[in-house]
Amino acid sequence: MVESLLSFSILHFLPSSSDPPYKVLEDHPCLSLLAKCNNIQTLKQIHSLIIKTGLHNTMFAQSKLIQFCALSPFGDLSYALSLFQAISEKEPPPNHFIWNNLIRGHSLSPSPISSIHVYARMLHSGVKPNSYTFPFLFKSCAKASATHEGKQVHAHVLKLGLHSDAHVHTSLIHMYACVGELDDARLVFDNSTLRDAVSFTALITGYVSQGYVDDARRLFDQIPTKDVVSWNAMIAGYVQCGRFEEALACFSQMQEANISPDQSTMVTLLSACGHSGSLELGNWIRSWIRNNGLGSNLQLTNALIDMYSKCGEIDTARELFDGIEERDVISWNTMIGGYSYLSFYEEALALFELMLRSNVTPNDVTFLGILPACACLGALDLGKWVHAYIDKNFKSMSNTSLLTSLIDMYAKCGCIEVAEQVFRSMHCRNLASWNAMISGLAMHGHAERALGLLSEMVNEGFQPDDITFVGVLSACTQAGLVDLGRQYFSSMIQDYRISPKLQHYGCMIDLLARAGKFEEANILMRNMETEPDGAIWGSLLNACRVHGHVEFGEYVAERLFQLEPENPGAYVLLSNIYAGAGRWNDVARIRTRLNDKGMKKVPGCTSIEIDGVVHEFLVGDKFHPHSKKINKMLDEVDKLLEEAGFMPDTSEVLYDMDEEWKEGALSQHSEKLAIAFGLISTEPGTTIRIVKNLRVCGNCHSATKLISKIFNREIIARDRNRFHHFKDGFCSCNDCW
């Protein structure tokens, strides 16, 4: 191969002021090899051949090498700089093409502002920039938010008289728009005669990036002749601002204007379909993709997977995923994210395991889909593995969203202290980070720490938002801090001008009702600007159960029956209220009504993670592989509880049966099974963590307190409402949940 390449060299090129004929160089096989190069080792071999043939003495070959190194995904910018350094001290000096490629290469790098330094060297060397130089410089300034440098480069454009060049003009508008200088962007646009669709689109994109989608629309309507890029920018603008119905309407207008959509249009539209639930249009787009021969297009397939997932068609999404011959990391992330979005957390973790076995390297987006699954399943071991992977592979960890997800995961897996360690280790916190930590402390019952963190947050200059106050009011609710809850609710409205949403009203009504202040809760509910939802009525009904208010409970239950006729929870709560009052005929009536409607009580389900595997138990579960050992341990637990003087509270059992049978039903609750499995599967003295889908019943709560003391175990339980830390016979909730 080497010999044939050397024999092709009709002359051994020597340093000269000019290159041999262009045709000779263009067809040289050494240079044609660059098009097939896909790694740095091959590049170095090609470079060696170029030196052997004498091509390295030509400006053409030097520029091609530097172009490949600076711009190709298989190149190396540092190698390009080494090549450049070797020729910069020789004659003739580097030409425009080489300088522009170096500037462009830096604009694509993780440090785009370095292109300005290359530009300064170019000026110092005496090479005059041309119209191809500035678009890359403006792109660098836009990516680096370098407003000052961008204005300096703008001044150079004016001095050189290049402001009338279409590409320079458009990139200048785009730069000002991206750095938030919309007035300057508009000034450049208004003072120019180059108002084509491209410059309009650049300004529209700028308005959209700053959230001014209505201004963008007014500008869009002024475009004399709109092309597909203009329409795409406007549709994307609506999607970015969360105005999905308007994005779909804009596409309809695009069709009426007889503008044919392209791949970019369809990717954006599929996002809008997913968020708006427009499955019919999504199916039409899938047909369009197939009819246009784009069925194997990976970007479009990934967008389809995302759309079907968000529309609830997870089987169709998985079918598309399984049909991809060569998946990229985006394909895996999209499918994992789809499972997490629809709360199919076990499937998300199983797919993640398959991803690792397929030797696909996960990235930060992967973990943003996996960590919520770990949080909801209580899969702490996997969450810790993810944390360790992040620490090892993302050495300069500055992804605030990922760290916030870690905080949320640790908090929801019962490790609130570790969550706070991650929070305190963050060099750059955003509002979401503070909110995650406040909410985490609230769900663990650490009200004082949550409220203290709010004060710290405000002192550091952060403005609380509506999510912050959901966490704050939740903390007050969990701790029964009625007066403080009232104060924070008032402060939210008066000091921070935040209009209460359903979640805020829900927290306050729950707080007041739990404290027995039903009249005040009723007044607050009547003064709401919106109608109370099922969660608010449900919290009231639960408070009626706690306080034994039968008549008011009946009234609240009827409201819930009307609002959520297919929700069995209201029937179960009312049945509990009747059971607590000993009104067994009413219990039977409610259960008959429930059965007549074909509804069933949501079964209790508790999960526990052992050695990285999540085990789930239903009430009375007999199907676990270790069922015999679990039941043997349950018998031992019940015996020890009886010896300790524990008396089962049978008031919440919904059947009018003998006390002995009631006690048997209670001993088979899912949390008792999970705890028994934890006792036989973990070392003595280690913490047991469980997650339940329903509220922990009073009987299991009392029993678990004693179990923690008898077996000298800390038991951390997360139910639908909050966390319970059982230790030495006590619970962190102080029996208020």
CORGI-V819462 format. One record per pair of residues at least 6 apart in sequence whose ideal C-beta (glycine too) atoms are under 6 Angstrom apart, sorted by the first residue. I is the first residue (numbers start at 1). GAP is how many residues later the second one is. D is the distance in whole Angstrom. If there is no record, write none. Layout:
I_GAP_D, I_GAP_D
This chain:
5_24_6, 5_25_6, 5_44_6, 8_21_6, 9_44_4, 12_42_4, 13_41_4, 13_44_5, 13_45_6, 15_42_5, 17_75_6, 19_39_5, 19_40_6, 19_41_5, 25_35_5, 30_19_5, 30_20_5, 30_23_6, 30_25_6, 31_33_6, 33_13_5, 34_34_5, 37_6_5, 37_37_6, 38_36_5, 39_35_6, 40_36_5, 50_6_5, 50_11_6, 55_6_4, 62_25_5, 63_34_5, 63_35_5, 65_18_6, 66_14_5, 66_17_5, 66_18_6, 66_32_5, 66_35_6, 67_34_5, 68_7_5, 69_6_4, 69_7_6, 69_10_5, 69_11_3, 70_7_6, 70_10_4, 70_31_5, 70_32_6, 70_35_3, 71_34_6, 77_28_5, 77_32_6, 88_6_6, 96_34_6, 99_23_5, 99_28_6, 100_32_5, 100_33_5, 102_16_5, 103_12_5, 103_15_5, 103_16_6, 103_33_5, 104_32_4, 106_8_5, 106_9_4, 106_12_6, 107_8_5, 107_29_5, 107_32_5, 107_33_4, 112_28_4, 112_31_4, 112_32_5, 113_31_4, 113_33_5, 115_25_4, 116_33_5, 119_18_6, 131_31_5, 131_34_4, 131_37_6, 134_23_6, 134_34_5, 135_32_5, 135_36_4, 137_16_5, 138_33_4, 138_34_6, 138_37_4, 141_8_5, 141_9_4, 141_34_5, 142_33_5, 142_36_4, 145_34_5, 147_32_5, 150_25_5, 157_6_5, 157_11_6, 162_6_5, 166_28_6, 169_23_6, 169_25_5, 170_28_5, 170_29_5, 170_32_5, 172_16_6, 173_12_5, 173_15_5, 173_16_6, 173_26_6, 173_29_4, 173_30_5, 174_28_4, 176_8_4, 176_9_4, 177_8_4, 177_29_2, 185_18_6, 185_21_5, 189_14_5, 197_26_6, 197_30_5, 197_33_5, 200_23_5, 201_28_5, 201_29_5, 201_32_5, 203_16_6, 204_12_5, 204_15_5, 204_16_6, 204_29_5, 205_28_5, 207_8_5, 207_9_4, 208_8_5, 208_29_4, 208_32_6, 213_24_5, 213_28_5, 216_21_5, 220_14_5, 223_7_6, 228_31_6, 228_34_5, 231_23_4, 231_28_6, 232_32_5, 232_33_5, 234_16_6, 235_12_5, 235_15_5, 235_16_6, 235_33_5, 236_32_5, 238_8_5, 238_9_4, 239_8_5, 239_29_6, 239_32_5, 239_33_5, 244_28_4, 244_31_5, 244_32_4, 245_31_6, 247_25_4, 248_24_6, 251_18_6, 266_19_5, 267_36_5, 270_15_6, 270_33_4, 270_37_4, 273_8_5, 273_9_4, 273_34_5, 274_32_6, 274_33_4, 274_36_3, 277_34_6, 279_32_5, 282_25_5, 286_18_6, 289_11_5, 294_6_6, 301_19_6, 302_28_5, 302_29_5, 302_32_5, 304_16_6, 305_12_5, 305_15_5, 305_16_6, 305_29_5, 305_30_6, 306_28_5, 308_8_5, 308_9_4, 309_8_5, 309_29_3, 309_32_6, 314_28_6, 317_21_5, 321_14_5, 324_7_6, 329_31_6, 329_34_6, 332_23_5, 332_28_6, 333_32_5, 333_33_5, 336_12_5, 336_15_5, 336_16_6, 336_33_4, 337_32_4, 339_8_5, 339_9_4, 340_8_5, 340_29_5, 340_32_5, 340_33_5, 345_28_4, 345_31_5, 345_32_5, 348_25_4, 349_24_5, 352_18_5, 364_35_5, 364_38_5, 367_19_6, 367_35_6, 368_37_6, 371_34_4, 371_38_5, 374_8_5, 374_9_4, 374_35_5, 375_33_6, 375_34_4, 375_37_4, 377_230_6, 377_237_5, 378_35_5, 378_229_6, 378_231_6, 378_311_6, 378_313_4, 379_230_5, 379_235_5, 380_33_4, 380_229_6, 381_228_6, 381_231_4, 383_26_5, 383_30_6, 387_19_6, 400_28_6, 400_30_5, 403_23_5, 404_28_5, 404_29_5, 404_32_5, 406_16_5, 407_12_5, 407_15_5, 407_16_5, 407_29_5, 407_30_6, 408_28_5, 410_8_5, 410_9_4, 411_8_4, 411_29_3, 414_275_5, 414_302_4, 416_24_6, 416_28_5, 419_21_5, 423_14_5, 431_31_6, 434_23_5, 435_32_5, 435_33_5, 435_36_6, 438_12_5, 438_15_5, 438_33_4, 439_32_4, 441_8_5, 441_9_4, 442_8_5, 442_29_5, 442_32_4, 442_33_4, 443_279_5, 443_280_5, 444_279_5, 445_33_5, 445_287_5, 445_288_5, 447_28_4, 447_32_4, 447_34_6, 450_25_4, 454_18_6, 464_32_6, 466_32_5, 466_35_6, 469_23_5, 470_33_5, 472_16_5, 473_12_6, 473_34_4, 474_33_6, 476_8_5, 476_9_4, 476_35_6, 477_30_5, 477_33_5, 477_34_4, 478_244_5, 480_256_5, 482_33_5, 485_26_5, 489_19_5, 492_6_5, 502_31_6, 505_23_5, 506_29_5, 506_30_5, 508_16_6, 509_12_5, 509_15_6, 509_16_6, 509_27_6, 510_29_4, 512_8_5, 512_9_4, 513_8_5, 513_27_5, 513_30_3, 514_29_5, 516_31_6, 525_7_5, 534_29_5, 534_30_5, 537_19_6, 537_22_5, 537_23_5, 540_16_5, 541_15_5, 541_16_6, 541_32_5, 544_8_6, 544_9_3, 544_33_6, 545_28_6, 545_31_5, 545_32_5, 548_32_6, 550_27_6, 550_31_5, 553_24_5, 557_13_5, 557_17_4, 560_10_4, 561_9_6, 568_31_4, 568_33_5, 571_19_5, 571_23_5, 572_29_5, 574_16_6, 575_12_5, 575_15_4, 575_79_5, 576_76_5, 578_8_4, 578_9_5, 579_8_5, 579_75_6, 580_71_5, 584_72_4, 603_15_5, 603_16_6, 604_15_5, 604_65_6, 604_66_4, 604_90_5, 605_11_6, 605_13_6, 605_65_6, 605_88_5, 606_11_5, 606_64_4, 606_65_5, 606_68_4, 606_84_5, 606_86_4, 607_7_5, 607_9_5, 607_84_5, 608_7_5, 608_66_4, 608_70_5, 608_82_5, 610_71_5, 617_53_5, 617_56_4, 617_57_5, 618_52_6, 619_49_6, 619_50_6, 619_51_5, 620_48_4, 621_52_6, 629_51_5, 630_46_5, 630_47_5, 633_43_4, 633_46_6, 633_47_5, 634_42_5, 638_29_6, 640_70_5, 641_65_6, 644_62_6, 646_60_5, 648_15_5, 648_18_5, 648_51_6, 649_49_5, 649_50_5, 650_9_6, 650_12_4, 652_45_6, 653_9_4, 653_12_6, 666_33_5, 669_31_5, 671_19_6, 671_21_5, 671_29_5, 674_16_5, 678_10_4, 687_27_5, 688_25_6, 688_27_5, 689_27_5, 690_27_5, 691_27_5, 692_27_5, 694_26_6, 695_24_5, 695_25_5, 695_26_6, 696_23_4, 704_11_6, 704_22_5, 705_21_6, 705_24_5, 705_26_6, 708_7_5, 708_18_4, 708_19_5, 709_19_6, 709_20_4, 714_13_5, 715_11_4, 716_9_6, 717_7_5, 721_16_6, 722_15_6, 724_7_5, 724_9_5, 725_7_4
